[in-house]
């Protein structure tokens, strides 16, 4: 089906992602769209967006 990445979020178990990607070319990766793992403060949102972009880039890059 052309699936490249399967993302897990920190508040959920990554076991399902591991099972889904096992035996495939799809890469497991993590996203934190709620910023649960980010430091609060004035740079929280910009850092959150940068971290999301880095996660996508890291997984989607060949």
mmJSON file of the N, C-alpha and C atoms, coordinates in Angstrom:
{"data_MODEL":{"atom_site":{
"group_PDB":["ATOM","ATOM","ATOM","ATOM","ATOM","ATOM","ATOM","ATOM","ATOM","ATOM","ATOM","ATOM","ATOM","ATOM","ATOM","ATOM","ATOM","ATOM","ATOM","ATOM","ATOM","ATOM","ATOM","ATOM","ATOM","ATOM","ATOM","ATOM","ATOM","ATOM","ATOM","ATOM","ATOM","ATOM","ATOM","ATOM","ATOM","ATOM","ATOM","ATOM","ATOM","ATOM","ATOM","ATOM","ATOM","ATOM","ATOM","ATOM","ATOM","ATOM","ATOM","ATOM","ATOM","ATOM","ATOM","ATOM","ATOM","ATOM","ATOM","ATOM","ATOM","ATOM","ATOM","ATOM","ATOM","ATOM","ATOM","ATOM","ATOM","ATOM","ATOM","ATOM","ATOM","ATOM","ATOM","ATOM","ATOM","ATOM","ATOM","ATOM","ATOM","ATOM","ATOM","ATOM","ATOM","ATOM","ATOM","ATOM","ATOM","ATOM","ATOM","ATOM","ATOM","ATOM","ATOM","ATOM","ATOM","ATOM","ATOM","ATOM","ATOM","ATOM","ATOM","ATOM","ATOM","ATOM","ATOM","ATOM","ATOM","ATOM","ATOM","ATOM","ATOM","ATOM","ATOM","ATOM","ATOM","ATOM","ATOM","ATOM","ATOM","ATOM","ATOM","ATOM","ATOM","ATOM","ATOM","ATOM","ATOM","ATOM","ATOM","ATOM","ATOM","ATOM","ATOM","ATOM","ATOM","ATOM","ATOM","ATOM","ATOM","ATOM","ATOM","ATOM","ATOM","ATOM","ATOM","ATOM","ATOM","ATOM","ATOM","ATOM","ATOM","ATOM","ATOM","ATOM","ATOM","ATOM","ATOM","ATOM","ATOM","ATOM","ATOM","ATOM","ATOM","ATOM","ATOM","ATOM","ATOM","ATOM","ATOM","ATOM","ATOM","ATOM","ATOM","ATOM","ATOM","ATOM","ATOM","ATOM","ATOM","ATOM","ATOM","ATOM","ATOM","ATOM"],
"id":[1,2,3,4,5,6,7,8,9,10,11,12,13,14,15,16,17,18,19,20,21,22,23,24,25,26,27,28,29,30,31,32,33,34,35,36,37,38,39,40,41,42,43,44,45,46,47,48,49,50,51,52,53,54,55,56,57,58,59,60,61,62,63,64,65,66,67,68,69,70,71,72,73,74,75,76,77,78,79,80,81,82,83,84,85,86,87,88,89,90,91,92,93,94,95,96,97,98,99,100,101,102,103,104,105,106,107,108,109,110,111,112,113,114,115,116,117,118,119,120,121,122,123,124,125,126,127,128,129,130,131,132,133,134,135,136,137,138,139,140,141,142,143,144,145,146,147,148,149,150,151,152,153,154,155,156,157,158,159,160,161,162,163,164,165,166,167,168,169,170,171,172,173,174,175,176,177,178,179,180,181,182,183,184,185,186],
"type_symbol":["N","C","C","N","C","C","N","C","C","N","C","C","N","C","C","N","C","C","N","C","C","N","C","C","N","C","C","N","C","C","N","C","C","N","C","C","N","C","C","N","C","C","N","C","C","N","C","C","N","C","C","N","C","C","N","C","C","N","C","C","N","C","C","N","C","C","N","C","C","N","C","C","N","C","C","N","C","C","N","C","C","N","C","C","N","C","C","N","C","C","N","C","C","N","C","C","N","C","C","N","C","C","N","C","C","N","C","C","N","C","C","N","C","C","N","C","C","N","C","C","N","C","C","N","C","C","N","C","C","N","C","C","N","C","C","N","C","C","N","C","C","N","C","C","N","C","C","N","C","C","N","C","C","N","C","C","N","C","C","N","C","C","N","C","C","N","C","C","N","C","C","N","C","C","N","C","C","N","C","C","N","C","C","N","C","C"],
"label_atom_id":["N","CA","C","N","CA","C","N","CA","C","N","CA","C","N","CA","C","N","CA","C","N","CA","C","N","CA","C","N","CA","C","N","CA","C","N","CA","C","N","CA","C","N","CA","C","N","CA","C","N","CA","C","N","CA","C","N","CA","C","N","CA","C","N","CA","C","N","CA","C","N","CA","C","N","CA","C","N","CA","C","N","CA","C","N","CA","C","N","CA","C","N","CA","C","N","CA","C","N","CA","C","N","CA","C","N","CA","C","N","CA","C","N","CA","C","N","CA","C","N","CA","C","N","CA","C","N","CA","C","N","CA","C","N","CA","C","N","CA","C","N","CA","C","N","CA","C","N","CA","C","N","CA","C","N","CA","C","N","CA","C","N","CA","C","N","CA","C","N","CA","C","N","CA","C","N","CA","C","N","CA","C","N","CA","C","N","CA","C","N","CA","C","N","CA","C","N","CA","C","N","CA","C","N","CA","C","N","CA","C","N","CA","C","N","CA","C"],
"label_alt_id":[null,null,null,null,null,null,null,null,null,null,null,null,null,null,null,null,null,null,null,null,null,null,null,null,null,null,null,null,null,null,null,null,null,null,null,null,null,null,null,null,null,null,null,null,null,null,null,null,null,null,null,null,null,null,null,null,null,null,null,null,null,null,null,null,null,null,null,null,null,null,null,null,null,null,null,null,null,null,null,null,null,null,null,null,null,null,null,null,null,null,null,null,null,null,null,null,null,null,null,null,null,null,null,null,null,null,null,null,null,null,null,null,null,null,null,null,null,null,null,null,null,null,null,null,null,null,null,null,null,null,null,null,null,null,null,null,null,null,null,null,null,null,null,null,null,null,null,null,null,null,null,null,null,null,null,null,null,null,null,null,null,null,null,null,null,null,null,null,null,null,null,null,null,null,null,null,null,null,null,null,null,null,null,null,null,null],
"label_comp_id":["UNK","UNK","UNK","UNK","UNK","UNK","UNK","UNK","UNK","UNK","UNK","UNK","UNK","UNK","UNK","UNK","UNK","UNK","UNK","UNK","UNK","UNK","UNK","UNK","UNK","UNK","UNK","UNK","UNK","UNK","UNK","UNK","UNK","UNK","UNK","UNK","UNK","UNK","UNK","UNK","UNK","UNK","UNK","UNK","UNK","UNK","UNK","UNK","UNK","UNK","UNK","UNK","UNK","UNK","UNK","UNK","UNK","UNK","UNK","UNK","UNK","UNK","UNK","UNK","UNK","UNK","UNK","UNK","UNK","UNK","UNK","UNK","UNK","UNK","UNK","UNK","UNK","UNK","UNK","UNK","UNK","UNK","UNK","UNK","UNK","UNK","UNK","UNK","UNK","UNK","UNK","UNK","UNK","UNK","UNK","UNK","UNK","UNK","UNK","UNK","UNK","UNK","UNK","UNK","UNK","UNK","UNK","UNK","UNK","UNK","UNK","UNK","UNK","UNK","UNK","UNK","UNK","UNK","UNK","UNK","UNK","UNK","UNK","UNK","UNK","UNK","UNK","UNK","UNK","UNK","UNK","UNK","UNK","UNK","UNK","UNK","UNK","UNK","UNK","UNK","UNK","UNK","UNK","UNK","UNK","UNK","UNK","UNK","UNK","UNK","UNK","UNK","UNK","UNK","UNK","UNK","UNK","UNK","UNK","UNK","UNK","UNK","UNK","UNK","UNK","UNK","UNK","UNK","UNK","UNK","UNK","UNK","UNK","UNK","UNK","UNK","UNK","UNK","UNK","UNK","UNK","UNK","UNK","UNK","UNK","UNK"],
"label_asym_id":["A","A","A","A","A","A","A","A","A","A","A","A","A","A","A","A","A","A","A","A","A","A","A","A","A","A","A","A","A","A","A","A","A","A","A","A","A","A","A","A","A","A","A","A","A","A","A","A","A","A","A","A","A","A","A","A","A","A","A","A","A","A","A","A","A","A","A","A","A","A","A","A","A","A","A","A","A","A","A","A","A","A","A","A","A","A","A","A","A","A","A","A","A","A","A","A","A","A","A","A","A","A","A","A","A","A","A","A","A","A","A","A","A","A","A","A","A","A","A","A","A","A","A","A","A","A","A","A","A","A","A","A","A","A","A","A","A","A","A","A","A","A","A","A","A","A","A","A","A","A","A","A","A","A","A","A","A","A","A","A","A","A","A","A","A","A","A","A","A","A","A","A","A","A","A","A","A","A","A","A","A","A","A","A","A","A"],
"label_entity_id":["1","1","1","1","1","1","1","1","1","1","1","1","1","1","1","1","1","1","1","1","1","1","1","1","1","1","1","1","1","1","1","1","1","1","1","1","1","1","1","1","1","1","1","1","1","1","1","1","1","1","1","1","1","1","1","1","1","1","1","1","1","1","1","1","1","1","1","1","1","1","1","1","1","1","1","1","1","1","1","1","1","1","1","1","1","1","1","1","1","1","1","1","1","1","1","1","1","1","1","1","1","1","1","1","1","1","1","1","1","1","1","1","1","1","1","1","1","1","1","1","1","1","1","1","1","1","1","1","1","1","1","1","1","1","1","1","1","1","1","1","1","1","1","1","1","1","1","1","1","1","1","1","1","1","1","1","1","1","1","1","1","1","1","1","1","1","1","1","1","1","1","1","1","1","1","1","1","1","1","1","1","1","1","1","1","1"],
"label_seq_id":[1,1,1,2,2,2,3,3,3,4,4,4,5,5,5,6,6,6,7,7,7,8,8,8,9,9,9,10,10,10,11,11,11,12,12,12,13,13,13,14,14,14,15,15,15,16,16,16,17,17,17,18,18,18,19,19,19,20,20,20,21,21,21,22,22,22,23,23,23,24,24,24,25,25,25,26,26,26,27,27,27,28,28,28,29,29,29,30,30,30,31,31,31,32,32,32,33,33,33,34,34,34,35,35,35,36,36,36,37,37,37,38,38,38,39,39,39,40,40,40,41,41,41,42,42,42,43,43,43,44,44,44,45,45,45,46,46,46,47,47,47,48,48,48,49,49,49,50,50,50,51,51,51,52,52,52,53,53,53,54,54,54,55,55,55,56,56,56,57,57,57,58,58,58,59,59,59,60,60,60,61,61,61,62,62,62],
"pdbx_PDB_ins_code":[null,null,null,null,null,null,null,null,null,null,null,null,null,null,null,null,null,null,null,null,null,null,null,null,null,null,null,null,null,null,null,null,null,null,null,null,null,null,null,null,null,null,null,null,null,null,null,null,null,null,null,null,null,null,null,null,null,null,null,null,null,null,null,null,null,null,null,null,null,null,null,null,null,null,null,null,null,null,null,null,null,null,null,null,null,null,null,null,null,null,null,null,null,null,null,null,null,null,null,null,null,null,null,null,null,null,null,null,null,null,null,null,null,null,null,null,null,null,null,null,null,null,null,null,null,null,null,null,null,null,null,null,null,null,null,null,null,null,null,null,null,null,null,null,null,null,null,null,null,null,null,null,null,null,null,null,null,null,null,null,null,null,null,null,null,null,null,null,null,null,null,null,null,null,null,null,null,null,null,null,null,null,null,null,null,null],
"Cartn_x":[0.811,0.0,0.842,2.144,3.016,3.147,2.831,2.954,4.432,4.837,6.242,6.487,5.569,5.728,4.439,4.617,3.488,3.899,3.103,3.461,2.738,3.459,2.895,2.954,2.051,2.061,2.432,3.073,3.59,2.534,1.299,0.272,-0.314,0.114,-0.367,0.802,0.513,1.539,2.024,3.317,3.868,3.878,3.334,3.308,2.534,1.414,0.616,1.408,2.113,2.936,4.009,4.612,5.625,5.018,3.842,3.163,2.806,2.332,1.923,3.094,4.252,5.4,6.274,6.078,6.873,6.723,7.849,7.826,7.46,7.452,7.15,8.313,8.226,9.231,8.87,7.688,7.251,8.106,8.42,9.242,8.355,8.62,7.902,8.541,7.719,8.227,7.302,7.749,6.959,6.612,5.405,4.941,4.385,4.583,4.02,3.185,2.019,1.24,0.648,0.57,0.05,1.156,2.396,3.516,3.698,3.237,3.317,4.754,5.679,7.078,7.909,7.257,7.958,7.912,8.94,8.982,7.974,7.194,6.29,7.088,6.523,7.182,6.876,7.472,7.161,7.554,8.492,8.923,8.252,7.277,6.628,6.047,5.214,4.553,5.542,6.44,7.414,8.255,8.659,9.428,8.593,7.332,6.425,6.339,6.143,6.041,7.354,8.491,9.797,9.984,9.591,9.731,8.837,7.629,6.743,7.34,7.833,8.449,9.654,10.474,11.655,11.247,10.188,9.709,9.222,8.449,7.984,9.167,10.055,11.214,12.073,12.324,13.159,12.581,11.287,10.663,10.433,10.084,9.75,10.958,12.113,13.324,13.781,14.227,14.697,15.951],
"Cartn_y":[-1.21,0.0,1.257,1.122,2.285,3.001,2.336,2.964,3.102,4.312,4.594,4.665,5.282,5.497,5.144,4.692,4.517,5.205,6.173,7.001,6.566,6.629,6.397,7.718,7.888,9.066,8.625,9.512,9.108,8.64,9.087,8.693,7.311,6.695,5.368,4.399,3.126,2.093,2.004,1.848,1.73,0.278,-0.633,-2.054,-2.277,-1.578,-1.738,-1.288,-0.183,0.312,-0.712,-1.302,-2.336,-3.522,-3.95,-5.065,-4.724,-3.504,-3.093,-2.985,-2.618,-2.414,-3.656,-4.633,-5.86,-6.558,-6.873,-7.574,-6.706,-5.389,-4.456,-3.483,-2.656,-1.609,-0.329,-0.293,0.897,1.077,2.342,2.657,3.116,2.627,3.148,4.467,5.393,6.687,7.229,8.286,8.893,10.335,10.721,12.103,12.492,13.737,14.255,15.494,15.317,16.464,17.305,16.753,17.516,18.226,17.91,18.535,18.027,16.824,16.257,16.1,15.911,15.705,16.983,18.081,19.358,20.193,21.012,21.932,23.057,23.376,24.523,25.825,26.83,28.13,28.855,30.033,30.858,30.216,29.302,28.646,27.29,26.969,25.654,25.38,26.284,26.031,25.979,26.955,26.855,25.579,25.19,23.951,22.732,22.748,21.652,21.479,22.569,22.509,22.012,22.489,22.025,20.532,20.07,18.642,17.778,18.241,17.494,17.423,18.561,18.591,17.659,17.662,16.793,15.318,14.984,13.598,13.15,14.013,13.689,13.559,14.532,14.531,13.289,12.971,11.823,10.506,10.37,9.113,9.056,10.176,10.183,10.29,10.644,10.736,9.34,9.208,7.883,7.437],
"Cartn_z":[0.0,0.0,0.0,0.063,0.037,1.366,2.461,3.782,4.119,4.461,4.749,6.253,6.983,8.424,9.159,10.383,11.299,12.589,13.008,14.152,15.42,16.527,17.856,18.621,19.564,20.425,21.836,22.619,23.928,24.921,24.772,25.731,25.422,24.31,23.926,23.824,23.988,23.873,22.427,22.255,20.903,20.418,21.213,20.828,19.526,19.363,18.149,16.925,17.055,15.949,15.599,16.6,16.373,15.624,16.044,15.37,13.925,13.71,12.366,11.401,11.9,11.015,10.87,11.734,11.693,10.341,9.723,8.446,7.262,7.452,6.358,6.201,5.176,4.975,5.728,6.331,7.066,8.313,8.606,9.774,10.932,12.14,13.303,13.737,14.182,14.642,15.726,16.398,17.473,17.135,17.488,17.394,18.755,19.126,20.375,20.047,19.377,18.933,20.059,21.258,22.395,23.159,22.838,23.536,24.948,25.216,26.565,27.05,26.125,26.503,26.385,26.032,25.858,27.13,27.286,28.428,28.236,29.266,29.149,29.142,28.564,28.537,27.243,27.071,25.906,24.572,24.582,23.344,23.128,23.974,23.895,22.508,22.014,20.728,19.564,19.43,18.326,18.404,19.609,19.766,19.395,19.768,19.436,17.921,17.208,15.747,15.142,15.657,15.155,15.412,16.588,16.913,16.017,15.755,14.858,13.453,12.966,11.633,11.572,12.614,12.646,12.661,13.373,13.406,12.029,11.378,10.027,9.069,9.095,8.198,8.425,9.689,10.003,9.511,9.605,9.196,7.684,7.091,5.668,4.753,5.293,4.47,4.064,2.81,2.357,3.07],
"occupancy":[1.0,1.0,1.0,1.0,1.0,1.0,1.0,1.0,1.0,1.0,1.0,1.0,1.0,1.0,1.0,1.0,1.0,1.0,1.0,1.0,1.0,1.0,1.0,1.0,1.0,1.0,1.0,1.0,1.0,1.0,1.0,1.0,1.0,1.0,1.0,1.0,1.0,1.0,1.0,1.0,1.0,1.0,1.0,1.0,1.0,1.0,1.0,1.0,1.0,1.0,1.0,1.0,1.0,1.0,1.0,1.0,1.0,1.0,1.0,1.0,1.0,1.0,1.0,1.0,1.0,1.0,1.0,1.0,1.0,1.0,1.0,1.0,1.0,1.0,1.0,1.0,1.0,1.0,1.0,1.0,1.0,1.0,1.0,1.0,1.0,1.0,1.0,1.0,1.0,1.0,1.0,1.0,1.0,1.0,1.0,1.0,1.0,1.0,1.0,1.0,1.0,1.0,1.0,1.0,1.0,1.0,1.0,1.0,1.0,1.0,1.0,1.0,1.0,1.0,1.0,1.0,1.0,1.0,1.0,1.0,1.0,1.0,1.0,1.0,1.0,1.0,1.0,1.0,1.0,1.0,1.0,1.0,1.0,1.0,1.0,1.0,1.0,1.0,1.0,1.0,1.0,1.0,1.0,1.0,1.0,1.0,1.0,1.0,1.0,1.0,1.0,1.0,1.0,1.0,1.0,1.0,1.0,1.0,1.0,1.0,1.0,1.0,1.0,1.0,1.0,1.0,1.0,1.0,1.0,1.0,1.0,1.0,1.0,1.0,1.0,1.0,1.0,1.0,1.0,1.0,1.0,1.0,1.0,1.0,1.0,1.0],
"B_iso_or_equiv":[0.0,0.0,0.0,0.0,0.0,0.0,0.0,0.0,0.0,0.0,0.0,0.0,0.0,0.0,0.0,0.0,0.0,0.0,0.0,0.0,0.0,0.0,0.0,0.0,0.0,0.0,0.0,0.0,0.0,0.0,0.0,0.0,0.0,0.0,0.0,0.0,0.0,0.0,0.0,0.0,0.0,0.0,0.0,0.0,0.0,0.0,0.0,0.0,0.0,0.0,0.0,0.0,0.0,0.0,0.0,0.0,0.0,0.0,0.0,0.0,0.0,0.0,0.0,0.0,0.0,0.0,0.0,0.0,0.0,0.0,0.0,0.0,0.0,0.0,0.0,0.0,0.0,0.0,0.0,0.0,0.0,0.0,0.0,0.0,0.0,0.0,0.0,0.0,0.0,0.0,0.0,0.0,0.0,0.0,0.0,0.0,0.0,0.0,0.0,0.0,0.0,0.0,0.0,0.0,0.0,0.0,0.0,0.0,0.0,0.0,0.0,0.0,0.0,0.0,0.0,0.0,0.0,0.0,0.0,0.0,0.0,0.0,0.0,0.0,0.0,0.0,0.0,0.0,0.0,0.0,0.0,0.0,0.0,0.0,0.0,0.0,0.0,0.0,0.0,0.0,0.0,0.0,0.0,0.0,0.0,0.0,0.0,0.0,0.0,0.0,0.0,0.0,0.0,0.0,0.0,0.0,0.0,0.0,0.0,0.0,0.0,0.0,0.0,0.0,0.0,0.0,0.0,0.0,0.0,0.0,0.0,0.0,0.0,0.0,0.0,0.0,0.0,0.0,0.0,0.0,0.0,0.0,0.0,0.0,0.0,0.0],
"pdbx_formal_charge":[null,null,null,null,null,null,null,null,null,null,null,null,null,null,null,null,null,null,null,null,null,null,null,null,null,null,null,null,null,null,null,null,null,null,null,null,null,null,null,null,null,null,null,null,null,null,null,null,null,null,null,null,null,null,null,null,null,null,null,null,null,null,null,null,null,null,null,null,null,null,null,null,null,null,null,null,null,null,null,null,null,null,null,null,null,null,null,null,null,null,null,null,null,null,null,null,null,null,null,null,null,null,null,null,null,null,null,null,null,null,null,null,null,null,null,null,null,null,null,null,null,null,null,null,null,null,null,null,null,null,null,null,null,null,null,null,null,null,null,null,null,null,null,null,null,null,null,null,null,null,null,null,null,null,null,null,null,null,null,null,null,null,null,null,null,null,null,null,null,null,null,null,null,null,null,null,null,null,null,null,null,null,null,null,null,null],
"auth_seq_id":[1,1,1,2,2,2,3,3,3,4,4,4,5,5,5,6,6,6,7,7,7,8,8,8,9,9,9,10,10,10,11,11,11,12,12,12,13,13,13,14,14,14,15,15,15,16,16,16,17,17,17,18,18,18,19,19,19,20,20,20,21,21,21,22,22,22,23,23,23,24,24,24,25,25,25,26,26,26,27,27,27,28,28,28,29,29,29,30,30,30,31,31,31,32,32,32,33,33,33,34,34,34,35,35,35,36,36,36,37,37,37,38,38,38,39,39,39,40,40,40,41,41,41,42,42,42,43,43,43,44,44,44,45,45,45,46,46,46,47,47,47,48,48,48,49,49,49,50,50,50,51,51,51,52,52,52,53,53,53,54,54,54,55,55,55,56,56,56,57,57,57,58,58,58,59,59,59,60,60,60,61,61,61,62,62,62],
"auth_comp_id":["UNK","UNK","UNK","UNK","UNK","UNK","UNK","UNK","UNK","UNK","UNK","UNK","UNK","UNK","UNK","UNK","UNK","UNK","UNK","UNK","UNK","UNK","UNK","UNK","UNK","UNK","UNK","UNK","UNK","UNK","UNK","UNK","UNK","UNK","UNK","UNK","UNK","UNK","UNK","UNK","UNK","UNK","UNK","UNK","UNK","UNK","UNK","UNK","UNK","UNK","UNK","UNK","UNK","UNK","UNK","UNK","UNK","UNK","UNK","UNK","UNK","UNK","UNK","UNK","UNK","UNK","UNK","UNK","UNK","UNK","UNK","UNK","UNK","UNK","UNK","UNK","UNK","UNK","UNK","UNK","UNK","UNK","UNK","UNK","UNK","UNK","UNK","UNK","UNK","UNK","UNK","UNK","UNK","UNK","UNK","UNK","UNK","UNK","UNK","UNK","UNK","UNK","UNK","UNK","UNK","UNK","UNK","UNK","UNK","UNK","UNK","UNK","UNK","UNK","UNK","UNK","UNK","UNK","UNK","UNK","UNK","UNK","UNK","UNK","UNK","UNK","UNK","UNK","UNK","UNK","UNK","UNK","UNK","UNK","UNK","UNK","UNK","UNK","UNK","UNK","UNK","UNK","UNK","UNK","UNK","UNK","UNK","UNK","UNK","UNK","UNK","UNK","UNK","UNK","UNK","UNK","UNK","UNK","UNK","UNK","UNK","UNK","UNK","UNK","UNK","UNK","UNK","UNK","UNK","UNK","UNK","UNK","UNK","UNK","UNK","UNK","UNK","UNK","UNK","UNK","UNK","UNK","UNK","UNK","UNK","UNK"],
"auth_asym_id":["A","A","A","A","A","A","A","A","A","A","A","A","A","A","A","A","A","A","A","A","A","A","A","A","A","A","A","A","A","A","A","A","A","A","A","A","A","A","A","A","A","A","A","A","A","A","A","A","A","A","A","A","A","A","A","A","A","A","A","A","A","A","A","A","A","A","A","A","A","A","A","A","A","A","A","A","A","A","A","A","A","A","A","A","A","A","A","A","A","A","A","A","A","A","A","A","A","A","A","A","A","A","A","A","A","A","A","A","A","A","A","A","A","A","A","A","A","A","A","A","A","A","A","A","A","A","A","A","A","A","A","A","A","A","A","A","A","A","A","A","A","A","A","A","A","A","A","A","A","A","A","A","A","A","A","A","A","A","A","A","A","A","A","A","A","A","A","A","A","A","A","A","A","A","A","A","A","A","A","A","A","A","A","A","A","A"],
"auth_atom_id":["N","CA","C","N","CA","C","N","CA","C","N","CA","C","N","CA","C","N","CA","C","N","CA","C","N","CA","C","N","CA","C","N","CA","C","N","CA","C","N","CA","C","N","CA","C","N","CA","C","N","CA","C","N","CA","C","N","CA","C","N","CA","C","N","CA","C","N","CA","C","N","CA","C","N","CA","C","N","CA","C","N","CA","C","N","CA","C","N","CA","C","N","CA","C","N","CA","C","N","CA","C","N","CA","C","N","CA","C","N","CA","C","N","CA","C","N","CA","C","N","CA","C","N","CA","C","N","CA","C","N","CA","C","N","CA","C","N","CA","C","N","CA","C","N","CA","C","N","CA","C","N","CA","C","N","CA","C","N","CA","C","N","CA","C","N","CA","C","N","CA","C","N","CA","C","N","CA","C","N","CA","C","N","CA","C","N","CA","C","N","CA","C","N","CA","C","N","CA","C","N","CA","C","N","CA","C","N","CA","C","N","CA","C","N","CA","C"],
"pdbx_PDB_model_num":[1,1,1,1,1,1,1,1,1,1,1,1,1,1,1,1,1,1,1,1,1,1,1,1,1,1,1,1,1,1,1,1,1,1,1,1,1,1,1,1,1,1,1,1,1,1,1,1,1,1,1,1,1,1,1,1,1,1,1,1,1,1,1,1,1,1,1,1,1,1,1,1,1,1,1,1,1,1,1,1,1,1,1,1,1,1,1,1,1,1,1,1,1,1,1,1,1,1,1,1,1,1,1,1,1,1,1,1,1,1,1,1,1,1,1,1,1,1,1,1,1,1,1,1,1,1,1,1,1,1,1,1,1,1,1,1,1,1,1,1,1,1,1,1,1,1,1,1,1,1,1,1,1,1,1,1,1,1,1,1,1,1,1,1,1,1,1,1,1,1,1,1,1,1,1,1,1,1,1,1,1,1,1,1,1,1]
}}}
